[in-house]
Amino acid sequence: MASAEPITLRFGQIPSTVRGTSSVYLHLADSKGFLSREDIKLERVLIPGGTDKMVAALERGEVDVTQTATPYLIEAVLRGSNAVGIASETANPIYSLIVKPEIASYSELKGRLIGLSLSIDMISVSMRKLLALHGLGATDYRVKELVGTPVRFDCLKTGECDAVPLSQPEDLIATAAGYRRLGISTEAVSAFQFQLLAVKRAWGAEHKDVLVRFLRALASSFRYFRDPAHREEVIQTMVTVTGTPEAIARQTLALYLEPDRGVMPKAGEMSLPGLAQVIAFMEERGVIKSPAPGPERFVDRQYLQAAGISD
């Protein structure tokens, strides 16, 4: 057991991720005792509105640590926020472009409605690049901005959207139900740093020991998730968390790890080249001005290093 006093960390969570595969590591950190070993209790705080609201909640002091998609952290810092990334959560996600059963090719998406995330989001960027790779320019299709895989899946199921990007397990559920997968995001964007855990710099400096203990616990959880010896238990945890059939959970894990596609970090490590890719996309789209700042401005790796986690 750690010798420090027990502490509760208020953890800002994106509502759409609660029953997603990306939350499995949090359940493992709790159920396997990795958090309690470090005398830490996690209080999950759901922030309404999606990933673009997470850094604002951190700044208001509603949470101590938060999930955030990297573009929103970058934007906030450039506006003067003292938020900073301290560890990786989802690193290089796989999003499937799922279409209605009657759509068999990219060319059939011309003039159709595609449900994307917010324009700055890497989900939208990677999907636009995938569509461009297959001959579709930005004016060839209509877009509706929808935050969260469940919301986009609903748009597809109601028939309003003709195509949407979905993560796991929803994309596998959709194809099992007869929808088609035209392609996946990694065809167009091979690697980037999708999501980070962030704190306020001042808070982190005052609570370094707590953050180091927290990151040690998460590192243990990521390693457990990846360990082939624990494959069956992880699959059952995925079933419990996501509510999906075991076969879907098994397919999801195989997609991530056979071979390893870098979806989840090995131990919470952050990718500076991956973050630089996000910055380059934002610069390309005119979201940030040239010359763009380097990725080091948006992260602080001292906590990972103190926890014994290397890049």
N, C-alpha and C positions, 0 to 999 in steps of 0.2 A: 504494500500500500504506500502511496505517496505520503509524505509527512506534512504537506500543506493542509490548511483548513479547507473543508469542503466548501464549494462555491457553486452557485447557480448561474449559468450563462444564458442570457436571453438570445435565442438564435432566430434571426429573421429568415423565414422560409417563404418561397414563392408558392402560393396556393395550388397551382396546377402540378407541382412536383410531389405533393404529399403522398400520392398513391402511384408515383412513377418509379421506374427502375432506378433512377438517379438518387432516390431516397433510401435504397437498400443499405448502403453503407452506414447511414445514421442508425437504422434499426439494429444492425450488427454491433455498432459501437456501444449501444445500450444493452442489448440482450446478451452479448458475450462478456460484458463486464469491463470493457476497455475504458469507458468513461468513469465508472465507479473506482477502478483501480487508480485513477488519477485524481480521485476525490472531486469529480465534476459531475454536476447534474445539468442536463440540457432542457431548457424550457423553450419549446418551439412556439414562435410568435408568427402567425400568418399575416402577411401584409397584403391587403386587398389591392387589386389593380394590376398585378403582374410584375415582371422583373424590372421594369423601368421605375418602379416606386421604391426599390429596396434601399438604395443609397440615401434617399431622402429620409426614410425611417431611421436609418443609422445616424444621420446628422441630427435628427430631432431627439435622439437619445431613447428611442423606443426599444432598441435592441442593442446588444453589445457586439455581436458578430452577425454578419448577414451573408447570404448567397447574393450574388449579382452577376448578370451577364457582363462580360468585359467592356462592351461599348458604352454602357451606361456608367460604369466606374470611370472610364476615360473621360467621358463628357463632363461628369461631375467634377473631377479633379481639374480639368481645364477651366471650369467655371469658378474655381477657388476652393473646392471642398478639400478637407484634410483626410478624406477616406483613402485607404490604401489596401491593396491586395496582399494577403499573407499566405495563402495556400490555394492549390487547385482543387476544384470539385470536378465537374465534368470537364474533360480536357478536349477531346476531339469527337463530338457526338456524330452519330449516324442518323440522318433524317431521310426518310423515304418519300419520294414524290408519289403519292397515292391518288389514283384517278377513278372516275366512274367506270363500271365494267365495260361499257360500250366504247370507251376511248382506248385505242390500241397503239397510238403513236403520238409523238410530240407535235407533229404537224396538226393533229386534230384538236390541239389546245388553242389554236388561233381563234381569237374573238371570245374565248371562254373566260369564266371567272375562276381565278386562283386565290385561295385563302392563304395569305402569307402572314408573317408576324409584322411588327413595326418595321419601317424601312431601314432603320439603323441596325436592326438585329442581325446577327450572323446567320440565323435561320433563313431570313429573307435574302441576304447577300449570297449565300451558298446556293439557294434555289434559283435565283436569277442567273447565276453563273452556269448552273446546270442547264437551264433552259436555253441560254445563249450558246452553250456548247452544242446543243442540238438544233440550232438555227432559229430560235425564237428571241426576237428583240423585245425591249421593254414595252413597245407600243403594240405588240402582237397579241397581248392578252390583257384582261382586266384584273384588277387586284382589290381584294377586301382585306383590311388589316384586322387580324384576329390573334390575340395573345393567348398562348397556351395550347398544347396538343389536344386536350379534351374539347376545347371550344372549336378548333379547326375540324376535328373529327365529326363533331355534331353538324357543322356546316356541310360537310360531305354527305352525311347520312340523311339530312333533310332534303338534299338535292340542290340546295342553293349554290354550293361550290362544286365546280367540276373537277378540281384538283386541290390538294393540300399537302404540305409537308407534315409527316407524322414521325414521332420517335417511337421507341419501344416501351410497352408492348403493343401500342395501338396499331402500328403499321402491320404487325404480324396478325393481329386480330382482324384487321381490315382485309388483308389478302385471303385469310381463311374464309371470310364471308363473301368473297367473290369480287372485291375491288382489285384493281391492277396496280402493280408497282412499275412505274416507268423507269426509275433510276434512283440512285442514292447520292446524298450530298458529297460524299468523299470522292466521287468521280470527278467533281469540279474543284473541290477544295480539299487537298490531301491532309492538311494539318493546321490547326490554329488553337488558341487558348480560349475556349468557349465561355467558361464560367469560373469565377473565383470566390473565395471567402474573403470578406473585407472587414476592417475595423477602422475606427478613427485613430489617427496616428497618436494623438495625445493619450487616448484611452489605452492603446497598446503599450505605450511606454510605461504607463503606470501599472499595468497588469501583465507584464512580460512573463512572469512565472506561470500565471494562469493559462496564457495563450500557449506556452510551450507544452504544458501538460495536456491541454486540449488537442494540440496537433499530434502529440505522441499517441493519444487515444485514437484519433482518426487514422493515423498511419497504420496502426495495428488493424483497424477495420478494413482499410483498402487492401492490405496484404492478405487478410483472411478471405476477403471476397475473391481474390485472384488465385488462391492456393488450390491446386487440383484436388488435394486431399479433402477439401471441404466442399467440393462441387455440389454434392447432393443436398447438403444442409443449406447452402446458399440458394439453390433452386427452390427449396421449400420456403425459405424466407421471402424470395421473390413472389411466390404464389400468395403468401400471406399479405405482403405489402400491396401488391398490385391487384389482387383479386382475379388474376388470369389463370387459365389452365396450366398444369405442369408442362405440357408440351410446348406452350408458348414461352414459358420461362426458360425452358431448356434451349429453345431456338435462340432466344435473346442472348443468353450467356455464350452460346457457341458463336454467335455473330460478333460478340465483343472480343472473345479470347482465342478463337480457332480460325485464323491466327490472331494474335494480339493486334487490334487495330487502334490502340491508344485511346479508347473511349474514356476509361477511368485512369487516373494517375496510379502509379505504383505505390506511393505512400503520401500523396498530397503535394508532390513537387510541382513547381510552376515552370512553364516553358516560355522563356524570353523570346525565342524565335517565333513561337506560336502567337504570343502577344504582339510582336512586331508585325505579324501578318494581319491581325485584326486592325492595327493602327493603319497599315497600308491600305486596307479596304476602305476604312473611314476617310482617309485622305483622297483616295480614288473617287469616292462618291461626293466629295466636297463637304463632308460633315465636319472635318477639321482642316485647318489651313496648312499649307506647305510653308516652310519645311516642317514635317511632323516631328513631335518629340520622340525620344527613344523610349523603349518599354520600361527601362529602369525607373522612370519617373513615377510609375503607377504601382509599384510593388515594393515590399520590404521583406527580404528573405532571412532576416536575422532570427526570426522565430522558428522557421523550419531548420535552420542551421543549428540553433540551440537544442532543438529536439532530435538532432542527429539524422536529419533527412537531407540528402544531397540531391542535386538536380539530375 
